[in-house]
Amino acid sequence: MIDLSEPVIGIYFGVVGAILGAVLGSFLNCFAWRIAHDEKITKGRSHCPHCGHVLQPWELIPVVSWIIQGGKCRSCKTKISPRYLIAELFLAGMFVWTIFTDGITIRCLRDLIFLCVLFTISLVDLEIYIIPNPSHFVSLGAFALALPFIDGGWWPNLRDGLIGAALLGGGVLLISLVMNKIMKKATLGGGDVKLLFVCGMYLGPMKGLFGLVTACIIGIAFNYIGNAVGRKKNEEDPAYIPFGPAISMGMYVMLLIGEPLVNMYMSLYK
């Protein structure tokens, strides 16, 4: 296994990971935008959503192009959402974190694929409040293909994954059905339940529960910020904040650091 603690090797893979994350952040942002606006993925080149200006290669350099152009379209001078810059920097950082947590392994590749899926569906959910179903097949496919190469053996990992999926997906579905009856309205979308099922496969039961708690905390924070922004704009009905991004963030963080937290928690009962 490659030793990332060696300075030169660590810097090399850190830089490569950051560049790859930024490039994929740019691509997946565009990918998510096209899904949300029902535009074919294979149709045409990247373009300004306001004037239709086809972007040239030098306008597609992650992070750099946005900064050089001052966050504006070179053609129509319309402001480009900082979402693009934030998304590229965020995924770059997450790629580096994942690489240094998992090492250069099959597990790392699996987790990076899962990260890209979570990143994409979060952007789509933020825009149209829908989590695309096909995304789950990509996550589950990566999970299945990596099983023989993950420490612990394929069967224990699959068993824990199935238990985690049943606990998170099935348990939350049951709770939401009860809450729907009590409150007489939908309390959780079907897309969120499916996402929790897939996250349970990756995290297993214990880390999955920690991830669910983390997701709820992040969701509450997102909702509070959304309401605060709405009140500042004097909006009577602040924008609805979808739960998908909170689930994605909370679960992925626990996927990376959940093991020591679970061990620490379990040690309290010894």
C-alpha positions in Angstrom: 0.0 0.0 0.0 1.3 3.5 -0.9 2.6 5.4 2.2 0.9 8.8 2.1 2.8 9.8 5.2 5.9 10.3 3.0 6.0 14.1 2.3 6.6 13.9 -1.4 4.1 11.1 -2.0 1.5 12.8 0.2 1.8 16.1 -1.5 1.7 14.5 -4.9 -1.5 12.6 -4.2 -3.0 15.5 -2.4 -2.5 17.8 -5.4 -3.8 15.1 -7.8 -6.8 14.5 -5.6 -7.6 18.2 -5.3 -7.3 18.8 -9.1 -9.4 15.7 -9.8 -12.0 16.7 -7.3 -12.2 20.3 -8.7 -12.6 19.0 -12.3 -15.3 16.5 -11.3 -17.0 19.2 -9.2 -17.2 21.4 -12.3 -18.5 18.5 -14.4 -21.0 17.1 -11.9 -22.3 20.6 -11.3 -23.1 21.0 -15.0 -24.5 17.4 -15.0 -26.8 18.2 -12.1 -27.9 21.4 -13.7 -28.9 19.6 -16.9 -30.8 16.9 -14.9 -32.7 19.6 -13.0 -33.6 21.6 -16.1 -34.5 18.5 -18.1 -31.7 19.1 -20.6 -30.0 16.1 -22.3 -26.6 15.3 -20.9 -25.1 14.6 -24.3 -26.7 17.7 -26.0 -24.1 20.3 -27.0 -21.3 21.9 -25.0 -21.4 23.8 -21.7 -23.0 27.2 -22.1 -24.1 30.2 -20.2 -27.7 29.6 -18.8 -28.6 33.2 -19.4 -27.4 34.1 -22.9 -26.5 30.7 -24.3 -22.8 31.6 -24.9 -20.9 28.4 -25.6 -18.0 28.3 -23.1 -14.5 28.0 -24.5 -11.9 25.7 -23.0 -10.2 28.5 -21.1 -13.6 29.4 -19.5 -14.0 25.9 -18.1 -10.9 25.7 -15.9 -12.2 24.8 -12.4 -11.9 27.6 -9.8 -9.5 29.7 -11.9 -12.0 30.7 -14.7 -14.6 31.9 -12.2 -12.0 34.0 -10.3 -10.4 35.5 -13.5 -13.8 36.4 -14.9 -14.9 38.0 -11.7 -17.8 35.6 -11.3 -19.5 36.9 -14.5 -20.2 35.5 -18.0 -17.6 36.8 -20.5 -20.3 37.4 -23.0 -23.4 38.9 -21.3 -21.7 40.0 -18.0 -24.4 38.3 -16.0 -23.3 37.1 -12.6 -22.4 33.5 -12.4 -23.6 31.9 -9.2 -20.9 31.3 -6.6 -22.4 27.8 -6.4 -20.0 26.8 -9.1 -16.9 28.0 -7.3 -18.1 26.5 -3.9 -18.9 23.2 -5.5 -15.5 22.8 -7.1 -13.6 23.8 -3.9 -15.9 21.6 -1.8 -15.4 18.4 -3.9 -11.6 19.1 -4.2 -11.4 19.2 -0.4 -13.5 16.1 0.0 -11.4 14.2 -2.5 -8.2 15.0 -0.6 -9.9 14.1 2.8 -11.1 10.7 1.4 -7.7 9.8 -0.1 -5.8 10.5 3.1 -8.5 8.7 5.2 -8.8 5.5 3.0 -5.4 5.5 1.4 -4.8 4.5 -2.2 -7.2 1.5 -2.1 -10.2 0.0 -3.8 -12.2 1.2 -0.8 -11.0 4.8 -1.6 -12.2 4.4 -5.2 -15.6 3.1 -4.0 -16.0 5.9 -1.6 -15.1 8.5 -4.2 -17.7 7.2 -6.5 -20.2 7.3 -3.7 -19.1 10.8 -2.9 -19.7 11.9 -6.5 -23.2 10.4 -6.5 -24.1 12.1 -3.2 -22.7 15.4 -4.5 -24.8 15.2 -7.7 -28.1 14.2 -6.1 -27.6 16.9 -3.4 -27.3 19.6 -6.1 -30.4 18.2 -7.9 -32.4 18.0 -4.7 -31.5 21.6 -3.8 -32.9 22.8 -7.1 -35.9 20.7 -7.9 -36.5 18.7 -4.6 -36.1 15.4 -6.3 -33.4 12.6 -5.8 -32.9 10.8 -9.1 -33.5 7.1 -8.8 -30.8 5.9 -11.3 -28.2 7.4 -9.0 -28.8 4.7 -6.4 -27.9 2.0 -8.9 -24.5 3.6 -9.4 -23.9 3.6 -5.6 -25.0 0.1 -5.1 -23.0 -1.1 -8.1 -19.8 0.4 -6.7 -20.6 -1.2 -3.3 -21.1 -4.6 -4.8 -18.0 -4.5 -7.1 -15.8 -3.4 -4.2 -17.0 -6.0 -1.7 -14.3 -8.7 -2.4 -11.6 -6.1 -1.8 -12.7 -4.5 1.4 -11.1 -5.4 4.7 -13.2 -7.8 6.8 -14.4 -10.1 4.1 -17.2 -9.7 1.6 -19.8 -11.6 3.6 -19.5 -9.7 6.9 -19.5 -6.4 5.0 -22.5 -7.4 3.0 -24.3 -8.6 6.1 -23.6 -5.4 8.0 -24.7 -3.4 4.9 -28.0 -5.2 4.6 -28.7 -4.7 8.3 -27.8 -1.0 8.1 -30.0 -0.6 5.0 -33.0 -2.3 6.7 -32.4 -0.3 9.9 -32.1 3.1 8.2 -34.3 2.8 5.2 -36.9 0.5 6.7 -36.9 2.1 10.2 -37.2 5.7 8.9 -39.9 4.6 6.5 -41.9 3.1 9.3 -41.5 6.2 11.5 -42.4 8.5 8.6 -45.6 6.5 7.9 -46.6 6.9 11.5 -45.8 10.6 11.5 -47.8 11.0 8.3 -50.9 9.6 10.0 -50.4 11.8 13.1 -49.6 15.0 11.3 -51.8 14.2 8.3 -49.2 15.3 5.8 -46.1 13.9 4.2 -43.1 14.2 6.6 -40.4 12.6 4.5 -40.0 12.1 0.8 -39.6 8.7 -0.8 -36.3 9.8 -2.3 -34.9 10.4 1.2 -35.9 6.9 2.3 -34.2 5.3 -0.7 -31.1 7.4 -0.1 -31.0 6.3 3.6 -31.3 2.7 2.4 -28.3 3.1 0.2 -26.3 4.9 2.9 -27.1 2.1 5.3 -25.5 -0.3 2.9 -22.2 1.7 3.0 -22.2 2.5 6.7 -23.8 -0.6 8.4 -26.0 -0.3 11.5 -23.9 1.6 14.1 -22.2 4.1 11.8 -25.5 4.5 10.0 -27.3 5.5 13.2 -24.5 8.0 14.0 -24.8 9.3 10.4 -28.6 9.7 10.8 -28.1 11.8 14.0 -25.5 13.9 12.2 -27.7 14.3 9.2 -30.6 15.5 11.4 -28.3 18.1 13.1 -27.1 19.3 9.8 -30.7 19.4 8.4 -31.9 21.5 11.4 -29.0 23.9 10.9 -29.8 24.2 7.1 -33.5 24.8 7.9 -32.6 27.5 10.5 -30.3 29.2 8.1 -32.9 29.1 5.3 -35.5 30.6 7.6 -33.1 33.2 8.8 -32.3 34.2 5.2 -36.0 34.2 4.4 -36.8 36.5 7.3 -34.0 38.8 6.4 -35.5 39.1 2.9 -39.0 39.7 4.5 -40.3 36.5 2.9 -43.5 35.3 4.6 -42.9 31.7 3.5 -39.1 30.9 3.5 -37.9 28.5 1.0 -38.2 24.8 1.7 -34.8 23.1 2.5 -34.6 19.5 1.2 -33.2 16.8 3.5 -31.2 15.0 0.8 -28.1 17.3 1.1 -28.1 16.9 4.9 -28.3 13.1 4.6 -25.5 13.0 2.1 -23.2 15.2 4.2 -23.9 13.6 7.5 -23.6 10.0 6.1 -20.4 10.6 4.2 -18.7 12.3 7.1 -19.6 9.3 9.3 -18.3 6.9 6.5 -14.9 8.5 6.9 -14.7 9.1 10.6 -17.5 7.0 12.1 -15.3 4.0 13.1 -13.4 5.7 15.9 -16.6 7.4 17.1 -18.5 4.1 17.3 -15.5 2.5 19.1 -15.3 5.3 21.5 -19.1 5.1 22.2 -19.0 1.3 22.6 -16.1 1.5 25.0 -18.3 3.4 27.5 -20.2 0.1 28.0 -17.2 -2.0 28.8 
